[in-house]
Structures are given as structure tokens and as C-alpha cells.
């Protein structure tokens, strides 16, 4: 099941890579798609929202909840 999360502070391809790497390190079997302009991260797979929030914030970005 895909979920979309709002993530603030992403400004470049490096940010996309950081967020993607943080999520896939914890959940290696999920698909991650980042919409840089919209500040959205779509995660396709079985994930816990609170864990995504922690991973995003630990990577240096702000978690805005489920879109």
C-alpha cells in the first residue's frame, strides 16, 4: 500500500537521495518516490508512519505528516 508523506526542507537531488537512502536503509523492500517541488515522499510498502517520521527527521528534514 502506498502512502504519501509531506517532507519539508528538500531543495536538491542530494536531499532526494538522503531521504530515499534513510527510508530504504530501514525498509529495503519498499519503493520510494520523491516529488521535490511538492515536498512529497511516496512510500510503497508496509511501513509505520512514526518510523518514517523519525527517519525523515534524523536525515535532517521536517516531517509534515501523511498527505
mmCIF file of the N, C-alpha and C atoms, coordinates in Angstrom:
data_MODEL
# 
_entry.id   MODEL 
# 
loop_
_atom_site.group_PDB 
_atom_site.id 
_atom_site.type_symbol 
_atom_site.label_atom_id 
_atom_site.label_alt_id 
_atom_site.label_comp_id 
_atom_site.label_asym_id 
_atom_site.label_entity_id 
_atom_site.label_seq_id 
_atom_site.pdbx_PDB_ins_code 
_atom_site.Cartn_x 
_atom_site.Cartn_y 
_atom_site.Cartn_z 
_atom_site.occupancy 
_atom_site.B_iso_or_equiv 
_atom_site.pdbx_formal_charge 
_atom_site.auth_seq_id 
_atom_site.auth_comp_id 
_atom_site.auth_asym_id 
_atom_site.auth_atom_id 
_atom_site.pdbx_PDB_model_num 
ATOM 1   N N  . UNK A 1 1  ? 0.838  -1.180 0.000  1.00 0.00 ? 1  UNK A N  1 
ATOM 2   C CA . UNK A 1 1  ? 0.000  0.000  0.000  1.00 0.00 ? 1  UNK A CA 1 
ATOM 3   C C  . UNK A 1 1  ? 0.882  1.242  0.000  1.00 0.00 ? 1  UNK A C  1 
ATOM 4   N N  . UNK A 1 2  ? 0.643  2.139  -0.895 1.00 0.00 ? 2  UNK A N  1 
ATOM 5   C CA . UNK A 1 2  ? 1.431  3.367  -0.990 1.00 0.00 ? 2  UNK A CA 1 
ATOM 6   C C  . UNK A 1 2  ? 0.852  4.445  -0.083 1.00 0.00 ? 2  UNK A C  1 
ATOM 7   N N  . UNK A 1 3  ? 1.753  5.162  0.569  1.00 0.00 ? 3  UNK A N  1 
ATOM 8   C CA . UNK A 1 3  ? 1.381  6.310  1.393  1.00 0.00 ? 3  UNK A CA 1 
ATOM 9   C C  . UNK A 1 3  ? 2.250  7.472  0.963  1.00 0.00 ? 3  UNK A C  1 
ATOM 10  N N  . UNK A 1 4  ? 1.687  8.667  1.053  1.00 0.00 ? 4  UNK A N  1 
ATOM 11  C CA . UNK A 1 4  ? 2.431  9.869  0.713  1.00 0.00 ? 4  UNK A CA 1 
ATOM 12  C C  . UNK A 1 4  ? 2.611  10.709 1.970  1.00 0.00 ? 4  UNK A C  1 
ATOM 13  N N  . UNK A 1 5  ? 3.839  11.168 2.159  1.00 0.00 ? 5  UNK A N  1 
ATOM 14  C CA . UNK A 1 5  ? 4.193  11.963 3.338  1.00 0.00 ? 5  UNK A CA 1 
ATOM 15  C C  . UNK A 1 5  ? 4.671  13.338 2.893  1.00 0.00 ? 5  UNK A C  1 
ATOM 16  N N  . UNK A 1 6  ? 4.391  14.337 3.705  1.00 0.00 ? 6  UNK A N  1 
ATOM 17  C CA . UNK A 1 6  ? 4.871  15.691 3.454  1.00 0.00 ? 6  UNK A CA 1 
ATOM 18  C C  . UNK A 1 6  ? 6.218  15.853 4.147  1.00 0.00 ? 6  UNK A C  1 
ATOM 19  N N  . UNK A 1 7  ? 7.209  16.292 3.385  1.00 0.00 ? 7  UNK A N  1 
ATOM 20  C CA . UNK A 1 7  ? 8.556  16.450 3.921  1.00 0.00 ? 7  UNK A CA 1 
ATOM 21  C C  . UNK A 1 7  ? 9.059  17.835 3.541  1.00 0.00 ? 7  UNK A C  1 
ATOM 22  N N  . UNK A 1 8  ? 9.473  18.601 4.524  1.00 0.00 ? 8  UNK A N  1 
ATOM 23  C CA . UNK A 1 8  ? 9.970  19.947 4.281  1.00 0.00 ? 8  UNK A CA 1 
ATOM 24  C C  . UNK A 1 8  ? 11.483 20.011 4.290  1.00 0.00 ? 8  UNK A C  1 
ATOM 25  N N  . UNK A 1 9  ? 12.008 20.983 3.554  1.00 0.00 ? 9  UNK A N  1 
ATOM 26  C CA . UNK A 1 9  ? 13.438 21.237 3.562  1.00 0.00 ? 9  UNK A CA 1 
ATOM 27  C C  . UNK A 1 9  ? 14.215 20.595 2.437  1.00 0.00 ? 9  UNK A C  1 
ATOM 28  N N  . UNK A 1 10 ? 13.546 19.871 1.561  1.00 0.00 ? 10 UNK A N  1 
ATOM 29  C CA . UNK A 1 10 ? 14.237 19.254 0.431  1.00 0.00 ? 10 UNK A CA 1 
ATOM 30  C C  . UNK A 1 10 ? 14.377 20.286 -0.682 1.00 0.00 ? 10 UNK A C  1 
ATOM 31  N N  . UNK A 1 11 ? 15.625 20.499 -1.144 1.00 0.00 ? 11 UNK A N  1 
ATOM 32  C CA . UNK A 1 11 ? 15.857 21.529 -2.150 1.00 0.00 ? 11 UNK A CA 1 
ATOM 33  C C  . UNK A 1 11 ? 16.629 21.049 -3.369 1.00 0.00 ? 11 UNK A C  1 
ATOM 34  N N  . UNK A 1 12 ? 17.167 19.830 -3.322 1.00 0.00 ? 12 UNK A N  1 
ATOM 35  C CA . UNK A 1 12 ? 18.022 19.398 -4.438 1.00 0.00 ? 12 UNK A CA 1 
ATOM 36  C C  . UNK A 1 12 ? 18.033 17.870 -4.552 1.00 0.00 ? 12 UNK A C  1 
ATOM 37  N N  . UNK A 1 13 ? 18.742 17.391 -5.559 1.00 0.00 ? 13 UNK A N  1 
ATOM 38  C CA . UNK A 1 13 ? 18.869 15.957 -5.765 1.00 0.00 ? 13 UNK A CA 1 
ATOM 39  C C  . UNK A 1 13 ? 19.556 15.253 -4.610 1.00 0.00 ? 13 UNK A C  1 
ATOM 40  N N  . UNK A 1 14 ? 20.468 15.943 -3.958 1.00 0.00 ? 14 UNK A N  1 
ATOM 41  C CA . UNK A 1 14 ? 21.130 15.359 -2.792 1.00 0.00 ? 14 UNK A CA 1 
ATOM 42  C C  . UNK A 1 14 ? 20.149 15.117 -1.664 1.00 0.00 ? 14 UNK A C  1 
ATOM 43  N N  . UNK A 1 15 ? 19.206 16.025 -1.510 1.00 0.00 ? 15 UNK A N  1 
ATOM 44  C CA . UNK A 1 15 ? 18.166 15.869 -0.493 1.00 0.00 ? 15 UNK A CA 1 
ATOM 45  C C  . UNK A 1 15 ? 17.299 14.649 -0.813 1.00 0.00 ? 15 UNK A C  1 
ATOM 46  N N  . UNK A 1 16 ? 16.959 14.499 -2.078 1.00 0.00 ? 16 UNK A N  1 
ATOM 47  C CA . UNK A 1 16 ? 16.161 13.357 -2.516 1.00 0.00 ? 16 UNK A CA 1 
ATOM 48  C C  . UNK A 1 16 ? 16.893 12.064 -2.180 1.00 0.00 ? 16 UNK A C  1 
ATOM 49  N N  . UNK A 1 17 ? 18.178 12.028 -2.475 1.00 0.00 ? 17 UNK A N  1 
ATOM 50  C CA . UNK A 1 17 ? 18.980 10.840 -2.197 1.00 0.00 ? 17 UNK A CA 1 
ATOM 51  C C  . UNK A 1 17 ? 19.055 10.560 -0.695 1.00 0.00 ? 17 UNK A C  1 
ATOM 52  N N  . UNK A 1 18 ? 19.215 11.605 0.106  1.00 0.00 ? 18 UNK A N  1 
ATOM 53  C CA . UNK A 1 18 ? 19.299 11.434 1.561  1.00 0.00 ? 18 UNK A CA 1 
ATOM 54  C C  . UNK A 1 18 ? 18.019 10.843 2.141  1.00 0.00 ? 18 UNK A C  1 
ATOM 55  N N  . UNK A 1 19 ? 16.879 11.378 1.719  1.00 0.00 ? 19 UNK A N  1 
ATOM 56  C CA . UNK A 1 19 ? 15.589 10.887 2.223  1.00 0.00 ? 19 UNK A CA 1 
ATOM 57  C C  . UNK A 1 19 ? 15.357 9.454  1.738  1.00 0.00 ? 19 UNK A C  1 
ATOM 58  N N  . UNK A 1 20 ? 15.607 9.210  0.469  1.00 0.00 ? 20 UNK A N  1 
ATOM 59  C CA . UNK A 1 20 ? 15.418 7.870  -0.090 1.00 0.00 ? 20 UNK A CA 1 
ATOM 60  C C  . UNK A 1 20 ? 16.304 6.853  0.618  1.00 0.00 ? 20 UNK A C  1 
ATOM 61  N N  . UNK A 1 21 ? 17.563 7.197  0.816  1.00 0.00 ? 21 UNK A N  1 
ATOM 62  C CA . UNK A 1 21 ? 18.504 6.287  1.485  1.00 0.00 ? 21 UNK A CA 1 
ATOM 63  C C  . UNK A 1 21 ? 18.107 6.015  2.927  1.00 0.00 ? 21 UNK A C  1 
ATOM 64  N N  . UNK A 1 22 ? 17.653 7.046  3.621  1.00 0.00 ? 22 UNK A N  1 
ATOM 65  C CA . UNK A 1 22 ? 17.242 6.873  5.017  1.00 0.00 ? 22 UNK A CA 1 
ATOM 66  C C  . UNK A 1 22 ? 16.082 5.886  5.126  1.00 0.00 ? 22 UNK A C  1 
ATOM 67  N N  . UNK A 1 23 ? 15.116 6.005  4.229  1.00 0.00 ? 23 UNK A N  1 
ATOM 68  C CA . UNK A 1 23 ? 13.947 5.127  4.276  1.00 0.00 ? 23 UNK A CA 1 
ATOM 69  C C  . UNK A 1 23 ? 14.298 3.711  3.838  1.00 0.00 ? 23 UNK A C  1 
ATOM 70  N N  . UNK A 1 24 ? 15.046 3.579  2.746  1.00 0.00 ? 24 UNK A N  1 
ATOM 71  C CA . UNK A 1 24 ? 15.357 2.240  2.244  1.00 0.00 ? 24 UNK A CA 1 
ATOM 72  C C  . UNK A 1 24 ? 16.362 1.493  3.118  1.00 0.00 ? 24 UNK A C  1 
ATOM 73  N N  . UNK A 1 25 ? 17.123 2.214  3.926  1.00 0.00 ? 25 UNK A N  1 
ATOM 74  C CA . UNK A 1 25 ? 18.024 1.546  4.871  1.00 0.00 ? 25 UNK A CA 1 
ATOM 75  C C  . UNK A 1 25 ? 17.218 0.781  5.917  1.00 0.00 ? 25 UNK A C  1 
ATOM 76  N N  . UNK A 1 26 ? 16.099 1.348  6.323  1.00 0.00 ? 26 UNK A N  1 
ATOM 77  C CA . UNK A 1 26 ? 15.236 0.709  7.325  1.00 0.00 ? 26 UNK A CA 1 
ATOM 78  C C  . UNK A 1 26 ? 14.243 -0.257 6.676  1.00 0.00 ? 26 UNK A C  1 
ATOM 79  N N  . UNK A 1 27 ? 13.771 0.105  5.497  1.00 0.00 ? 27 UNK A N  1 
ATOM 80  C CA . UNK A 1 27 ? 12.775 -0.690 4.778  1.00 0.00 ? 27 UNK A CA 1 
ATOM 81  C C  . UNK A 1 27 ? 13.301 -0.997 3.372  1.00 0.00 ? 27 UNK A C  1 
ATOM 82  N N  . UNK A 1 28 ? 14.220 -1.946 3.230  1.00 0.00 ? 28 UNK A N  1 
ATOM 83  C CA . UNK A 1 28 ? 14.866 -2.181 1.934  1.00 0.00 ? 28 UNK A CA 1 
ATOM 84  C C  . UNK A 1 28 ? 13.937 -2.673 0.822  1.00 0.00 ? 28 UNK A C  1 
ATOM 85  N N  . UNK A 1 29 ? 12.790 -3.200 1.156  1.00 0.00 ? 29 UNK A N  1 
ATOM 86  C CA . UNK A 1 29 ? 11.915 -3.754 0.115  1.00 0.00 ? 29 UNK A CA 1 
ATOM 87  C C  . UNK A 1 29 ? 10.847 -2.779 -0.376 1.00 0.00 ? 29 UNK A C  1 
ATOM 88  N N  . UNK A 1 30 ? 10.820 -1.543 0.151  1.00 0.00 ? 30 UNK A N  1 
ATOM 89  C CA . UNK A 1 30 ? 9.791  -0.592 -0.272 1.00 0.00 ? 30 UNK A CA 1 
ATOM 90  C C  . UNK A 1 30 ? 10.262 0.227  -1.460 1.00 0.00 ? 30 UNK A C  1 
ATOM 91  N N  . UNK A 1 31 ? 9.299  0.770  -2.176 1.00 0.00 ? 31 UNK A N  1 
ATOM 92  C CA . UNK A 1 31 ? 9.595  1.708  -3.248 1.00 0.00 ? 31 UNK A CA 1 
ATOM 93  C C  . UNK A 1 31 ? 9.439  3.120  -2.721 1.00 0.00 ? 31 UNK A C  1 
ATOM 94  N N  . UNK A 1 32 ? 10.348 3.999  -3.097 1.00 0.00 ? 32 UNK A N  1 
ATOM 95  C CA . UNK A 1 32 ? 10.296 5.389  -2.636 1.00 0.00 ? 32 UNK A CA 1 
ATOM 96  C C  . UNK A 1 32 ? 10.361 6.305  -3.847 1.00 0.00 ? 32 UNK A C  1 
ATOM 97  N N  . UNK A 1 33 ? 9.398  7.226  -3.939 1.00 0.00 ? 33 UNK A N  1 
ATOM 98  C CA . UNK A 1 33 ? 9.389  8.239  -4.991 1.00 0.00 ? 33 UNK A CA 1 
ATOM 99  C C  . UNK A 1 33 ? 9.282  9.600  -4.330 1.00 0.00 ? 33 UNK A C  1 
ATOM 100 N N  . UNK A 1 34 ? 10.144 10.527 -4.735 1.00 0.00 ? 34 UNK A N  1 
ATOM 101 C CA . UNK A 1 34 ? 10.171 11.852 -4.132 1.00 0.00 ? 34 UNK A CA 1 
ATOM 102 C C  . UNK A 1 34 ? 9.755  12.894 -5.168 1.00 0.00 ? 34 UNK A C  1 
ATOM 103 N N  . UNK A 1 35 ? 8.819  13.745 -4.773 1.00 0.00 ? 35 UNK A N  1 
ATOM 104 C CA . UNK A 1 35 ? 8.405  14.893 -5.587 1.00 0.00 ? 35 UNK A CA 1 
ATOM 105 C C  . UNK A 1 35 ? 9.041  16.116 -4.935 1.00 0.00 ? 35 UNK A C  1 
ATOM 106 N N  . UNK A 1 36 ? 10.171 16.524 -5.456 1.00 0.00 ? 36 UNK A N  1 
ATOM 107 C CA . UNK A 1 36 ? 10.949 17.597 -4.841 1.00 0.00 ? 36 UNK A CA 1 
ATOM 108 C C  . UNK A 1 36 ? 10.164 18.899 -4.761 1.00 0.00 ? 36 UNK A C  1 
ATOM 109 N N  . UNK A 1 37 ? 9.536  19.308 -5.852 1.00 0.00 ? 37 UNK A N  1 
ATOM 110 C CA . UNK A 1 37 ? 8.813  20.577 -5.880 1.00 0.00 ? 37 UNK A CA 1 
ATOM 111 C C  . UNK A 1 37 ? 7.633  20.603 -4.913 1.00 0.00 ? 37 UNK A C  1 
ATOM 112 N N  . UNK A 1 38 ? 6.958  19.489 -4.769 1.00 0.00 ? 38 UNK A N  1 
ATOM 113 C CA . UNK A 1 38 ? 5.788  19.440 -3.896 1.00 0.00 ? 38 UNK A CA 1 
ATOM 114 C C  . UNK A 1 38 ? 6.099  19.055 -2.469 1.00 0.00 ? 38 UNK A C  1 
ATOM 115 N N  . UNK A 1 39 ? 7.351  18.677 -2.208 1.00 0.00 ? 39 UNK A N  1 
ATOM 116 C CA . UNK A 1 39 ? 7.729  18.272 -0.858 1.00 0.00 ? 39 UNK A CA 1 
ATOM 117 C C  . UNK A 1 39 ? 7.012  17.015 -0.411 1.00 0.00 ? 39 UNK A C  1 
ATOM 118 N N  . UNK A 1 40 ? 6.857  16.074 -1.343 1.00 0.00 ? 40 UNK A N  1 
ATOM 119 C CA . UNK A 1 40 ? 6.142  14.842 -1.033 1.00 0.00 ? 40 UNK A CA 1 
ATOM 120 C C  . UNK A 1 40 ? 7.032  13.628 -1.250 1.00 0.00 ? 40 UNK A C  1 
ATOM 121 N N  . UNK A 1 41 ? 6.868  12.661 -0.379 1.00 0.00 ? 41 UNK A N  1 
ATOM 122 C CA . UNK A 1 41 ? 7.587  11.396 -0.498 1.00 0.00 ? 41 UNK A CA 1 
ATOM 123 C C  . UNK A 1 41 ? 6.558  10.282 -0.466 1.00 0.00 ? 41 UNK A C  1 
ATOM 124 N N  . UNK A 1 42 ? 6.495  9.502  -1.541 1.00 0.00 ? 42 UNK A N  1 
ATOM 125 C CA . UNK A 1 42 ? 5.577  8.371  -1.612 1.00 0.00 ? 42 UNK A CA 1 
ATOM 126 C C  . UNK A 1 42 ? 6.354  7.103  -1.305 1.00 0.00 ? 42 UNK A C  1 
ATOM 127 N N  . UNK A 1 43 ? 5.838  6.344  -0.354 1.00 0.00 ? 43 UNK A N  1 
ATOM 128 C CA . UNK A 1 43 ? 6.464  5.087  0.035  1.00 0.00 ? 43 UNK A CA 1 
ATOM 129 C C  . UNK A 1 43 ? 5.476  3.967  -0.260 1.00 0.00 ? 43 UNK A C  1 
ATOM 130 N N  . UNK A 1 44 ? 5.896  3.033  -1.096 1.00 0.00 ? 44 UNK A N  1 
ATOM 131 C CA . UNK A 1 44 ? 5.045  1.915  -1.490 1.00 0.00 ? 44 UNK A CA 1 
ATOM 132 C C  . UNK A 1 44 ? 5.528  0.658  -0.782 1.00 0.00 ? 44 UNK A C  1 
ATOM 133 N N  . UNK A 1 45 ? 4.778  0.263  0.236  1.00 0.00 ? 45 UNK A N  1 
ATOM 134 C CA . UNK A 1 45 ? 5.128  -0.923 1.018  1.00 0.00 ? 45 UNK A CA 1 
ATOM 135 C C  . UNK A 1 45 ? 4.567  -0.798 2.416  1.00 0.00 ? 45 UNK A C  1 
ATOM 136 N N  . UNK A 1 46 ? 4.839  -1.788 3.212  1.00 0.00 ? 46 UNK A N  1 
ATOM 137 C CA . UNK A 1 46 ? 4.330  -1.835 4.584  1.00 0.00 ? 46 UNK A CA 1 
ATOM 138 C C  . UNK A 1 46 ? 5.291  -1.091 5.500  1.00 0.00 ? 46 UNK A C  1 
ATOM 139 N N  . UNK A 1 47 ? 4.920  0.128  5.883  1.00 0.00 ? 47 UNK A N  1 
ATOM 140 C CA . UNK A 1 47 ? 5.760  0.958  6.740  1.00 0.00 ? 47 UNK A CA 1 
ATOM 141 C C  . UNK A 1 47 ? 4.938  1.507  7.902  1.00 0.00 ? 47 UNK A C  1 
ATOM 142 N N  . UNK A 1 48 ? 5.641  1.940  8.938  1.00 0.00 ? 48 UNK A N  1 
ATOM 143 C CA . UNK A 1 48 ? 4.989  2.578  10.077 1.00 0.00 ? 48 UNK A CA 1 
ATOM 144 C C  . UNK A 1 48 ? 5.196  4.082  9.958  1.00 0.00 ? 48 UNK A C  1 
ATOM 145 N N  . UNK A 1 49 ? 4.104  4.845  10.056 1.00 0.00 ? 49 UNK A N  1 
ATOM 146 C CA . UNK A 1 49 ? 4.185  6.295  9.896  1.00 0.00 ? 49 UNK A CA 1 
ATOM 147 C C  . UNK A 1 49 ? 5.170  6.915  10.878 1.00 0.00 ? 49 UNK A C  1 
ATOM 148 N N  . UNK A 1 50 ? 5.143  6.481  12.117 1.00 0.00 ? 50 UNK A N  1 
ATOM 149 C CA . UNK A 1 50 ? 6.025  7.064  13.128 1.00 0.00 ? 50 UNK A CA 1 
ATOM 150 C C  . UNK A 1 50 ? 7.488  6.785  12.795 1.00 0.00 ? 50 UNK A C  1 
ATOM 151 N N  . UNK A 1 51 ? 7.759  5.634  12.220 1.00 0.00 ? 51 UNK A N  1 
ATOM 152 C CA . UNK A 1 51 ? 9.131  5.307  11.844 1.00 0.00 ? 51 UNK A CA 1 
ATOM 153 C C  . UNK A 1 51 ? 9.580  6.180  10.668 1.00 0.00 ? 51 UNK A C  1 
ATOM 154 N N  . UNK A 1 52 ? 8.693  6.421  9.716  1.00 0.00 ? 52 UNK A N  1 
ATOM 155 C CA . UNK A 1 52 ? 9.024  7.310  8.596  1.00 0.00 ? 52 UNK A CA 1 
ATOM 156 C C  . UNK A 1 52 ? 9.309  8.711  9.128  1.00 0.00 ? 52 UNK A C  1 
ATOM 157 N N  . UNK A 1 53 ? 8.508  9.173  10.069 1.00 0.00 ? 53 UNK A N  1 
ATOM 158 C CA . UNK A 1 53 ? 8.728  10.497 10.667 1.00 0.00 ? 53 UNK A CA 1 
ATOM 159 C C  . UNK A 1 53 ? 10.115 10.580 11.292 1.00 0.00 ? 53 UNK A C  1 
ATOM 160 N N  . UNK A 1 54 ? 10.489 9.569  12.036 1.00 0.00 ? 54 UNK A N  1 
ATOM 161 C CA . UNK A 1 54 ? 11.800 9.545  12.690 1.00 0.00 ? 54 UNK A CA 1 
ATOM 162 C C  . UNK A 1 54 ? 12.924 9.520  11.664 1.00 0.00 ? 54 UNK A C  1 
ATOM 163 N N  . UNK A 1 55 ? 12.790 8.682  10.643 1.00 0.00 ? 55 UNK A N  1 
ATOM 164 C CA . UNK A 1 55 ? 13.824 8.574  9.621  1.00 0.00 ? 55 UNK A CA 1 
ATOM 165 C C  . UNK A 1 55 ? 14.008 9.888  8.867  1.00 0.00 ? 55 UNK A C  1 
ATOM 166 N N  . UNK A 1 56 ? 12.910 10.533 8.522  1.00 0.00 ? 56 UNK A N  1 
ATOM 167 C CA . UNK A 1 56 ? 12.967 11.811 7.804  1.00 0.00 ? 56 UNK A CA 1 
ATOM 168 C C  . UNK A 1 56 ? 13.644 12.874 8.671  1.00 0.00 ? 56 UNK A C  1 
ATOM 169 N N  . UNK A 1 57 ? 13.246 12.958 9.938  1.00 0.00 ? 57 UNK A N  1 
ATOM 170 C CA . UNK A 1 57 ? 13.817 13.961 10.822 1.00 0.00 ? 57 UNK A CA 1 
ATOM 171 C C  . UNK A 1 57 ? 15.284 13.673 11.127 1.00 0.00 ? 57 UNK A C  1 
ATOM 172 N N  . UNK A 1 58 ? 15.644 12.406 11.280 1.00 0.00 ? 58 UNK A N  1 
ATOM 173 C CA . UNK A 1 58 ? 17.049 12.044 11.508 1.00 0.00 ? 58 UNK A CA 1 
ATOM 174 C C  . UNK A 1 58 ? 17.925 12.378 10.302 1.00 0.00 ? 58 UNK A C  1 
ATOM 175 N N  . UNK A 1 59 ? 17.311 12.397 9.120  1.00 0.00 ? 59 UNK A N  1 
ATOM 176 C CA . UNK A 1 59 ? 18.044 12.754 7.900  1.00 0.00 ? 59 UNK A CA 1 
ATOM 177 C C  . UNK A 1 59 ? 18.172 14.271 7.742  1.00 0.00 ? 59 UNK A C  1 
ATOM 178 N N  . UNK A 1 60 ? 17.551 15.029 8.640  1.00 0.00 ? 60 UNK A N  1 
ATOM 179 C CA . UNK A 1 60 ? 17.687 16.487 8.637  1.00 0.00 ? 60 UNK A CA 1 
ATOM 180 C C  . UNK A 1 60 ? 16.564 17.256 7.989  1.00 0.00 ? 60 UNK A C  1 
ATOM 181 N N  . UNK A 1 61 ? 15.431 16.606 7.811  1.00 0.00 ? 61 UNK A N  1 
ATOM 182 C CA . UNK A 1 61 ? 14.294 17.252 7.167  1.00 0.00 ? 61 UNK A CA 1 
ATOM 183 C C  . UNK A 1 61 ? 13.109 17.286 8.115  1.00 0.00 ? 61 UNK A C  1 
ATOM 184 N N  . UNK A 1 62 ? 12.112 18.115 7.798  1.00 0.00 ? 62 UNK A N  1 
ATOM 185 C CA . UNK A 1 62 ? 10.935 18.192 8.665  1.00 0.00 ? 62 UNK A CA 1 
ATOM 186 C C  . UNK A 1 62 ? 9.823  17.301 8.131  1.00 0.00 ? 62 UNK A C  1 
ATOM 187 N N  . UNK A 1 63 ? 9.209  16.579 9.045  1.00 0.00 ? 63 UNK A N  1 
ATOM 188 C CA . UNK A 1 63 ? 8.113  15.672 8.721  1.00 0.00 ? 63 UNK A CA 1 
ATOM 189 C C  . UNK A 1 63 ? 6.803  16.416 8.907  1.00 0.00 ? 63 UNK A C  1 
ATOM 190 N N  . UNK A 1 64 ? 5.985  16.439 7.848  1.00 0.00 ? 64 UNK A N  1 
ATOM 191 C CA . UNK A 1 64 ? 4.720  17.162 7.901  1.00 0.00 ? 64 UNK A CA 1 
ATOM 192 C C  . UNK A 1 64 ? 3.487  16.306 7.993  1.00 0.00 ? 64 UNK A C  1 
ATOM 193 N N  . UNK A 1 65 ? 3.667  14.998 8.168  1.00 0.00 ? 65 UNK A N  1 
ATOM 194 C CA . UNK A 1 65 ? 2.536  14.100 8.298  1.00 0.00 ? 65 UNK A CA 1 
ATOM 195 C C  . UNK A 1 65 ? 2.177  13.419 6.990  1.00 0.00 ? 65 UNK A C  1 
ATOM 196 N N  . UNK A 1 66 ? 1.092  12.680 7.063  1.00 0.00 ? 66 UNK A N  1 
ATOM 197 C CA . UNK A 1 66 ? 0.598  11.948 5.890  1.00 0.00 ? 66 UNK A CA 1 
ATOM 198 C C  . UNK A 1 66 ? -0.183 12.931 5.037  1.00 0.00 ? 66 UNK A C  1 
ATOM 199 N N  . UNK A 1 67 ? 0.086  12.908 3.736  1.00 0.00 ? 67 UNK A N  1 
ATOM 200 C CA . UNK A 1 67 ? -0.606 13.833 2.818  1.00 0.00 ? 67 UNK A CA 1 
ATOM 201 C C  . UNK A 1 67 ? -1.983 13.299 2.472  1.00 0.00 ? 67 UNK A C  1 
# 
